[in-house]
Amino acid sequence: MLQDHPALDVVIHCAGIMRKLDLQKAADFVDVTREIETNLNGTIWANLAFLDHLRTRPDAMLVNVSSGLAFVPLAVAPIYSAAKAGPHAYTQSLRLQLKDTHISVVELAPPSTDTPLFYGDFTKIDTGGLKPMRVDAMVTKAIRGMERGQTEIRPCLANVLKLLGRIAPNTAVHMAGNAAVDAMRKASV
């Protein structure tokens, strides 16, 4: 593939699956970790696949897409939240390891975005009734952030989640998931 695109100098890794999981009922060890395989391992593997090539480019960029849920987990999507916290930490480490190269390392942590991922198995109770961000608005903010040289781009609510997760983490987690967990428990009775 790189033979066909030798001028490639930006790689954006945006893969993700998100499922509603009740950890009290999870029994299949392989199935329960699918989000880790895709969201965390996929990010690492994609970066490794392109890293040697990007080292040859004079001005290269790796963009890893995490999530606002990397900062405050959504209780009904526990594996997704953990699997997006992973790319957050990984991207910070990768950025430091590549600091003396020509490769910029950027994290894009979108808020809930109007894609099929947002709707999946989730109800309004699960999502707290949030209205997702329009894709075009999120992409515009992401591109602006990259053009400005931001290393961590957190559009709108994702920025609030990071701040809230730092100043009041227990409150943030409770707000993000209590009603949804209660509804999930009632539905399983």
C-alpha positions as CSV (number, residue, x, y, z in Angstrom):
1,M,0.0,0.0,0.0
2,L,2.7,2.5,0.9
3,Q,4.3,1.9,-2.6
4,D,1.1,3.4,-4.1
5,H,1.2,6.4,-1.7
6,P,4.8,7.2,-0.9
7,A,3.9,10.8,0.0
8,L,1.7,9.7,2.9
9,D,2.5,11.8,5.9
10,V,-0.6,11.8,8.1
11,V,-2.2,8.7,9.6
12,I,-5.5,9.1,11.4
13,H,-6.5,6.0,13.4
14,C,-10.2,6.1,14.1
15,A,-11.6,2.7,14.8
16,G,-14.0,1.9,17.6
17,I,-16.7,-0.4,18.8
18,M,-18.8,0.4,21.8
19,R,-21.2,-1.9,23.5
20,K,-23.4,-1.8,26.5
21,L,-22.2,-4.5,28.8
22,D,-23.3,-5.7,32.2
23,L,-20.1,-7.0,33.8
24,Q,-22.1,-9.1,36.3
25,K,-23.3,-11.2,33.4
26,A,-20.2,-11.2,31.2
27,A,-19.0,-14.8,30.8
28,D,-17.2,-15.0,27.5
29,F,-13.6,-13.8,28.0
30,V,-12.9,-13.3,24.3
31,D,-16.2,-11.5,23.6
32,V,-16.0,-9.2,26.5
33,T,-12.6,-7.8,25.4
34,R,-13.5,-7.1,21.8
35,E,-13.3,-3.3,22.4
36,I,-9.8,-3.7,23.7
37,E,-8.7,-5.6,20.6
38,T,-10.1,-3.0,18.2
39,N,-9.9,0.3,20.2
40,L,-6.5,-0.2,22.0
41,N,-4.6,-2.9,20.1
42,G,-5.8,-1.6,16.8
43,T,-4.4,1.9,17.6
44,I,-1.0,0.4,18.6
45,W,-0.8,-1.9,15.5
46,A,-1.8,0.8,13.1
47,N,0.8,3.2,14.4
48,L,3.5,0.5,14.3
49,A,2.5,-0.4,10.7
50,F,3.2,3.2,9.6
51,L,5.9,4.4,11.9
52,D,9.0,3.4,9.8
53,H,7.5,5.1,6.8
54,L,6.5,8.3,8.7
55,R,10.1,8.6,10.0
56,T,11.1,9.2,6.3
57,R,8.7,12.1,5.9
58,P,9.9,15.6,6.7
59,D,6.6,16.6,8.5
60,A,4.5,13.6,9.5
61,M,1.6,13.3,11.9
62,L,-0.1,10.4,13.8
63,V,-3.6,11.1,15.0
64,N,-5.0,8.7,17.5
65,V,-8.8,9.0,18.2
66,S,-9.7,8.2,21.8
67,S,-12.9,9.5,23.4
68,G,-14.2,11.9,26.0
69,L,-15.0,8.7,27.8
70,A,-11.2,8.2,28.2
71,F,-11.5,10.8,31.0
72,V,-14.8,9.9,32.6
73,P,-16.1,6.3,32.0
74,L,-19.6,5.6,31.0
75,A,-20.7,2.8,33.4
76,V,-22.8,0.9,30.9
77,A,-19.9,0.8,28.4
78,P,-17.1,-0.2,30.8
79,I,-14.8,-2.0,28.3
80,Y,-15.2,0.8,25.7
81,S,-14.3,3.4,28.3
82,A,-11.2,1.4,29.4
83,A,-10.2,0.7,25.8
84,K,-10.3,4.5,25.0
85,A,-8.4,5.4,28.2
86,G,-5.7,3.1,26.8
87,P,-5.1,5.1,23.6
88,H,-5.0,8.3,25.7
89,A,-2.1,7.0,27.9
90,Y,-0.5,5.3,24.9
91,T,-0.6,8.5,22.8
92,Q,1.0,10.6,25.6
93,S,3.8,8.0,25.9
94,L,4.3,7.8,22.1
95,R,4.4,11.6,21.9
96,L,7.3,11.7,24.4
97,Q,9.2,8.9,22.6
98,L,8.9,10.6,19.2
99,K,9.7,14.1,20.5
100,D,13.0,14.3,18.7
101,T,11.6,13.1,15.4
102,H,9.6,14.9,12.6
103,I,6.5,13.0,13.7
104,S,3.8,15.0,15.5
105,V,1.6,12.8,17.7
106,V,-2.0,14.1,18.3
107,E,-4.9,12.7,20.3
108,L,-8.4,13.6,19.2
109,A,-10.9,12.9,22.0
110,P,-14.3,13.5,20.6
111,P,-17.4,13.9,22.7
112,S,-20.5,11.9,21.8
113,T,-20.7,12.3,18.0
114,D,-23.7,11.7,15.7
115,T,-22.5,8.4,14.3
116,P,-23.9,4.8,14.4
117,L,-21.6,4.2,17.4
118,F,-23.6,6.7,19.5
119,Y,-26.9,5.0,18.8
120,G,-26.0,1.3,18.9
121,D,-27.5,-0.4,21.9
122,F,-27.9,2.8,23.9
123,T,-31.0,4.5,25.1
124,K,-31.5,8.2,26.1
125,I,-31.1,7.1,29.7
126,D,-27.8,5.5,28.9
127,T,-26.5,8.6,27.2
128,G,-28.0,11.0,29.8
129,G,-30.2,12.5,27.0
130,L,-27.2,14.1,25.5
131,K,-27.5,15.4,21.9
132,P,-24.5,14.2,20.0
133,M,-22.1,16.6,18.3
134,R,-22.6,16.8,14.5
135,V,-19.8,15.0,12.6
136,D,-19.0,18.0,10.4
137,A,-18.6,20.2,13.5
138,M,-16.3,17.7,15.2
139,V,-14.2,17.3,12.1
140,T,-13.9,21.1,11.7
141,K,-12.7,21.4,15.3
142,A,-10.3,18.5,14.8
143,I,-8.7,20.0,11.7
144,R,-8.5,23.4,13.4
145,G,-6.7,21.8,16.3
146,M,-4.3,20.0,14.1
147,E,-3.5,23.2,12.1
148,R,-2.9,25.0,15.4
149,G,-0.5,22.3,16.5
150,Q,-2.6,21.1,19.4
151,T,-1.4,17.7,20.8
152,E,-4.7,16.9,22.5
153,I,-7.9,18.0,20.8
154,R,-11.0,17.8,23.0
155,P,-14.0,19.4,21.3
156,C,-16.9,20.7,23.4
157,L,-18.1,18.2,26.0
158,A,-14.9,16.1,25.9
159,N,-13.1,19.1,27.3
160,V,-15.6,19.4,30.1
161,L,-15.2,15.6,30.8
162,K,-11.5,16.0,31.1
163,L,-11.8,18.9,33.5
164,L,-14.6,17.4,35.6
165,G,-12.7,14.1,35.7
166,R,-9.7,15.9,37.3
167,I,-11.5,18.2,39.7
168,A,-14.3,15.9,40.8
169,P,-13.7,12.4,39.5
170,N,-16.2,10.5,41.7
171,T,-19.0,13.0,40.9
172,A,-18.2,12.8,37.2
173,V,-18.4,9.0,37.1
174,H,-21.6,9.0,39.2
175,M,-23.2,11.6,36.8
176,A,-22.1,9.7,33.7
177,G,-23.5,6.4,34.7
178,N,-25.7,6.1,37.7
179,A,-29.1,6.3,36.0
180,A,-28.0,4.1,33.1
181,V,-26.8,1.4,35.5
182,D,-30.0,1.5,37.5
183,A,-32.0,1.1,34.3
184,M,-29.8,-1.8,33.1
185,R,-30.3,-3.6,36.5
186,K,-34.1,-3.0,36.3
187,A,-34.2,-4.4,32.7
188,S,-32.4,-7.6,33.8
189,V,-34.8,-8.4,36.6
